Amino acid sequence: MKDVLAIVVLYKTQINESKSIRTLNELMNSSDDLDNIDLLIYDNSPVSNQAAPSFNKINSTYVSDGHNSGLSTAYNYGISLAKKLSKTWILLLDQDTCLETTYLTELKNTLYSAVKPDTVAIVPKLIKGKRHLSPIKNRSESNIWWFQQDITQSGYYSGEFIVAFNSGTLLNVSFIDSIGGFSSKYSLDRLDYWYFYQIYLQKKQIYVLNTTMEHDLSLLNYDEYMTADRYKSILKSEISFANEIGFYCVLLYKLSLLFRFFKQLFLFKKKQYAFLTFNQLWKFR
């Protein structure tokens, strides 16, 4: 996939322990149908990685950022590198995404078929067990909190506010460059909502692949995977994005927070999240 720069952002994970890097390397080496690919490893860990796996069909670039500048900084670095390498697309991958041959093969076949000119994002379907996670269609521009619809059919989508998770998403470099790169307001959380919102505003097309992949999501298990600082970051990004859309979106967000508060209070072991949610009810910025 000579037109693609893959980007993996690491945090407190060794290169050889990253599922996405390991499985990408294994799949590239085991398949004659997959061309060489360029990979940016952007490491937000406090201490840089020294050991790297032996790549055969992957041309890798490693960057260490001990300040942990977040996803938006890493992705913007990737955009700059992609332009230097004359790449058309960037492929976003979480460090713990387990890639499959069917995904890479379908991605390649879709990419080099007759992709419609206004297509700026190509995404897989992500699940956790029997639960559909991504992509989803929002009921309206303002209503991104209630009655979201799972997108289970592959094909082109446009004119609707559709959002997919970062991992596995292929984005057009020229489009991201045209909107000024990835917003620094969303260094980690809601960054995917932000750039898919820009796609919606500019009436560009999204293509949903037929491939389904398993994906872990910390929000599905607060007691095991979430931390207080992480949750505060999520809340800050949520209210920021709601304000960006408008007052009606903020009102719906507050209503969703109220329901979330009662759920966390009565169903979660760690009650601190309920109290953080309650405090967020009175914040508007």
C-alpha positions, 0 to 999 in steps of 0.5 A: 500500500504505497499510498498509505502511511500507517500511524501507531501512537504508543504510551507506556508500551514497548514496540514489540508489545504493541498488538497493532505493530506486531500483527501488522508486521506478521500479516505483511510478511505472510502475504504476497498480496500486500505491498510494502507500507510506511509506518510512523511509530509515535511514542508518547511514553516517558522513556523512549523505546530502544528495541524494535522488531525486525521489519521486512515489508515495513519502512518505519519512522520512530519518534519519541515524545516524552511530554505525552502530547496526545493523539492530535500532535502525533497525527499532525506529525503524521500528516507532515510526514505523509506529505513529505513522503507523497502519501495520499492516506494515513491509517490510524491504529491504536497500539492494541488493535489486533489486525486481520488479513481480511481487513488489510486485504479489503482495505487495499482492494477498496483503496485501489478500486474506483473510490469516489472522488469525495471519499475522505474516510474508509473505516471498518466495523468495530465490535466488542463481543456482540456489541457494535461499537463503530461506526454509528450514525447520530440522530442529528447534528445536535443530538449526538448523545441519544438514539444513535444508530449502528451502521452495519451495512458496508458502502458509501455514506454521505449527508449524515453525521457519522462517526467511527473510532480512530483505530482502523480509520483511513483518512485522506491527507489532503482533506485533513490538511485542508481543515488545518490538521487535527484540532489541538482542542482534542488532544485525546478524547473526542478527536474522532468526533471532531474530524468526522464532524468536519467531514459532515460539515463539508459533505464528504463521503465515508466508505464503510468496509465489510470487515468487522474487528474486535476492539477494546473500549475502556468506557465499557468497564470503568472499574477495571480500565478507567482512572479518575484522571482519564475520566476527567479528560473525557468529561472536559472533551465532551463539554468542549465538543458540545459547546462547539456544536451549539446550545441545544447539544449542550442541553442534551449532553447535560440530560445524558450526564444525569442518566449517566450519574444515576447509572454510575451511582447504583451500578458501579463499584467505584463511586468517584465517577458518579461524583465527577459526573455530578460535578460536570452537570454544573459546568458549561465550559 
